[in-house]
Amino acid sequence: MTHGGPLEVLAETRLIASFPAGASSRMVAIASVLAEEGFAALTVDLGDLDGLQRLATVLGGRAVIGVHGVRTADDLSKAQTVGATYALAPIGTKVLAKAAASRNLPLFAGALTPAEIVAAAGMGAAGVLVHPAEVLGTNYAPHAVAAAGGCPLIVGGSSPYGVTQWLNAGAYAVVADSSLLADALDHGDLGFLRDRARNYTSEAQRIGRWSPPTP
């Protein structure tokens, strides 16, 4: 069972599993395995809100369900209506941050460069989404976290190795990259999915709960 809202869950578990657009009918089975292995936060693409609704209904208190790919206030409204409890935006704007705040829906505003991260952190959103983080590599981790200035920072897409680097640098949470789900969406062995999930969660659990940096 999850405890608290999405921000509390993310601070505790430090991981997000993200379903791509057009995810298969195995979404619920895959999500159940992930939840059992410690992934208590999931996101679904904005184009698959039916899938989001299914997950929100089936998983109940086992995971918090969010949406990624939001760009407008209307996107936020539609996602929240079917059960989204937080949102990841590839591009952060003050208008979007304000709309999310008015709905009490935690939003992580997209940014990449240090200047963009500083701007996103000042928008009034719940946090910053560094996206696409893989283009700059894990050496960028301490610089991105420093630019966020204590604002919770989520990393968009990382391997288990990257999880260690980003979380040790002070990132709030990490979105697992495509290697997590791999062939599970196409009838791959869910036992292998379970093993891959443990590679992530064992690292996150070893590092432990996020705490704001000391000024």
For each residue, the residues with C-beta under 8 A, 3 or more apart:
1: 61 62
2: 9 40 61 62 63 64
3: 8 9 12
4: 7 8 9
5: 8 9 64 85 106
6: 9 10 41 64 66 85 86 106
7: 4 10 11 86 106 126 152
8: 3 4 5 11 12
9: 2 3 4 5 6 12 13 40 41 63 64
10: 6 7 13 14 16 41 64 86 152 154 172 173 210
11: 7 8 14 152 172 173 209 210
12: 3 8 9 40 209 210
13: 9 10 38 39 40 41 173 201 204
14: 10 11 163 167 172 173 174 204 207 209 210
15: 38 39 41 163 173 174 175 176 200 201 204
16: 10 39 41 42 43 66 154 173 174 175 176
17: 31 34 39 41 42 43 175 176 180 181 197
18: 42 43 68 157 175 176
19: 23 27 30 31 42 43 44 45 48 51 181
20: 23 45 178 181 185
21: 45 47 48 69
22: 45 47 48
23: 19 20 26 27 44 45 48 51 185
24: 27 185 186
25:
26: 23 29 30 184 185 187
27: 19 23 24 30 31 44 51 54 55 185
28: 31 32 54 55 58
29: 26 32 33 190
30: 19 26 27 33 34 181 184 185 190 193
31: 17 19 27 28 34 35 42 55 58 59 63
32: 28 29 35 36 58 59 62
33: 29 30 36 37 190 193 194 197
34: 17 30 31 37 39 42 63 193 197
35: 31 32 38 39 40 42 59 62 63
36: 32 33 194
37: 33 34 194 197 198 201
38: 13 15 35 197 198 201 204 205
39: 13 15 16 17 34 35 42 63 176 197 200 201
40: 2 9 12 13 35 62 63 64
41: 6 9 10 13 15 16 17 63 64 66 86 173
42: 16 17 18 19 31 34 35 39 55 59 63 64 65 66
43: 16 17 18 19 65 66 67 68 88 175
44: 19 23 27 48 49 51 52 55 65 66 67 68 84
45: 19 20 21 22 23 48 67 68 69
46: 49 67 68 69 70 75 78 79
47: 21 22 69
48: 19 21 22 23 44 45 51 52
49: 44 46 52 53 67 78 79 82
50: 53 54 82
51: 19 23 27 44 48 54 55
52: 44 48 49 55 56 65 67 79 82 83 84
53: 49 50 56 57 82 83
54: 27 28 50 51 57 58
55: 27 28 31 42 44 51 52 58 59 63 65 83
56: 52 53 59 65 82 83 84
57: 53 54 60 83
58: 28 31 32 54 55
59: 31 32 35 42 55 56 62 63 65
60: 57
61: 1 2
62: 1 2 32 35 40 59
63: 2 9 31 34 35 39 40 41 42 55 59
64: 2 5 6 9 10 40 41 42 85 86
65: 42 43 44 52 55 56 59 83 84 85
66: 6 16 41 42 43 44 84 85 86 87 88
67: 43 44 45 46 49 52 70 75 79 84 86 87 88
68: 18 43 44 45 46 87 88 90
69: 21 45 46 47 75 88 89 90
70: 46 67 75 76 79 87 88 89 96 107
71: 75 89 90 91 96
72: 75 76 96
73: 76 77 95 96 99
74: 77 78
75: 46 67 69 70 71 72 78 79 87
76: 70 72 73 79 80 87 96 99 100 103 105 107
77: 73 74 80 81 103
78: 46 49 74 75 81 82
79: 46 49 52 67 70 75 76 82 84 87
80: 76 77 83 84 103 105
81: 77 78
82: 49 50 52 53 56 78 79
83: 52 53 55 56 57 65 80
84: 44 52 56 65 66 67 79 80 87 105
85: 5 6 64 65 66 105 106
86: 6 7 10 41 64 66 67 105 106 107 108 126
87: 66 67 68 70 75 76 79 84 100 105 106 107 108
88: 43 66 67 68 69 70 107 108 110 129 131 154 156 175
89: 69 70 71 92 93 96 107 108 109 110 129
90: 68 69 71 110 129 131
91: 71 109 110
92: 89 96 97 107 109 110 111 116 119 120 123 125 128 129
93: 89 96 97 109 123
94: 97 98 123 124
95: 73 98 99
96: 70 71 72 73 76 89 92 93 99 100 107 109 125
97: 92 93 94 100 101 107 109 123 124 125
98: 94 95 101 102 124
99: 73 76 95 96 102 103
100: 76 87 96 97 103 105 106 107 125 126
101: 97 98 104 107 124 125
102: 98 99
103: 76 77 80 99 100
104: 101
105: 76 80 84 85 86 87 100
106: 5 6 7 85 86 87 100 125 126 127
107: 70 76 86 87 88 89 92 96 97 100 101 125 126
108: 86 87 88 89 125 126 127 128 129 152 154
109: 89 91 92 93 96 97 120 123 125 127 128 129
110: 88 89 90 91 92 120 128 129 130 131 156
111: 92 116 117 119 120 128 129 130 131
112: 116 117 130 131 132 133 135 136
113: 116 117
114: 117 118 143 144 147
115: 118 119 147
116: 92 111 112 113 119 120
117: 111 112 113 114 120 121 128 130 144 147 148 153
118: 114 115 121 122 147 148 149
119: 92 111 115 116 122 123
120: 92 109 110 111 116 117 123 125 128 129 151
121: 117 118 127 128 147 148 149 151
122: 118 119
123: 92 93 94 97 109 119 120
124: 94 97 98 101
125: 92 96 97 100 101 106 107 108 109 120 128
126: 7 86 100 106 107 108 152
127: 106 108 109 121 148 151 152 153 154 172
128: 92 108 109 110 111 117 120 121 125 148 151 152 153 154
129: 88 89 90 92 108 109 110 111 120 153 154 156
130: 110 111 112 117 133 144 153 154 155 156 171
131: 88 90 110 111 112 156 157
132: 112 135 156 157
133: 112 130 136 140 144 155 156 157 158 162 166
134: 137 157 158 162 177
135: 112 132
136: 112 133 139 140 144
137: 134 140
138: 141 158 161 162 165 166
139: 136
140: 133 136 137 143 144
141: 138 144 145 155 165 166 168 169 171
142: 145 146 169 170
143: 114 140 146 147
144: 114 117 130 133 136 140 141 147 148 153 155 169 171
145: 141 142 148 153 169 170 171 213
146: 142 143 149
147: 114 115 117 118 121 143 144
148: 117 118 121 127 128 144 145 151 152 153
149: 118 121 146
150: 212 213 215
151: 120 121 127 128 148
152: 7 10 11 108 126 127 128 148 172 173 210
153: 117 127 128 129 130 144 145 148 170 171 172
154: 10 16 88 108 127 128 129 130 171 172 173 174 175
155: 130 133 141 144 158 162 166 171 173 174 175
156: 88 110 129 130 131 132 133 175
157: 18 131 132 133 134 175 176 177 178
158: 133 134 138 155 162 163 166 174 175 176 177
159: 162 163 177 179
160: 163 164 199 200 203
161: 138 164 165
162: 133 134 138 155 158 159 165 166 174 177
163: 14 15 158 159 160 166 167 174 176 200 203 204
164: 160 161 167 168 203 207
165: 138 141 161 162 168 169
166: 133 138 141 155 158 162 163 169 171 174
167: 14 163 164 170 171 174 203 204 207 210
168: 141 164 165 207
169: 141 142 144 145 165 166
170: 142 145 153 167 213
171: 130 141 144 145 153 154 155 166 167 174 210
172: 10 11 14 127 152 153 154 210
173: 10 11 13 14 15 16 41 152 154 155 210
174: 14 15 16 154 155 158 162 163 166 167 171 204
175: 15 16 17 18 43 88 154 155 156 157 158
176: 15 16 17 18 39 157 158 163 179 180 200
177: 134 157 158 159 162 180
178: 20 157 181 182
179: 159 176 182 196
180: 17 176 177 193 196 197 200
181: 17 19 20 30 178 184 185 193
182: 178 179 185 188 192 193 196
183: 186 187 188 189 192
184: 26 30 181 188 189 190 192 193
185: 20 23 24 26 27 30 181 182 188
186: 24 183
187: 26 183
188: 182 183 184 185 192 193
189: 183 184 192 193
190: 29 30 33 184 193 194
191: 194 195
192: 182 183 184 188 189 195 196
193: 30 33 34 180 181 182 184 188 189 190 196 197
194: 33 36 37 190 191 197 198
195: 191 192 198 199
196: 179 180 182 192 193 199 200
197: 17 33 34 37 38 39 180 193 194 200 201
198: 37 38 194 195 201 202
199: 160 195 196 202 203
200: 15 39 160 163 176 180 196 197 203 204
201: 13 15 37 38 39 197 198 204 205
202: 198 199 205 206
203: 160 163 164 167 199 200 206 207
204: 13 14 15 38 163 167 174 200 201 207
205: 38 201 202 208
206: 202 203
207: 14 164 167 168 203 204
208: 205
209: 11 12 14
210: 10 11 12 14 152 167 171 172 173
211:
212: 150
213: 145 150 170
214:
215: 150
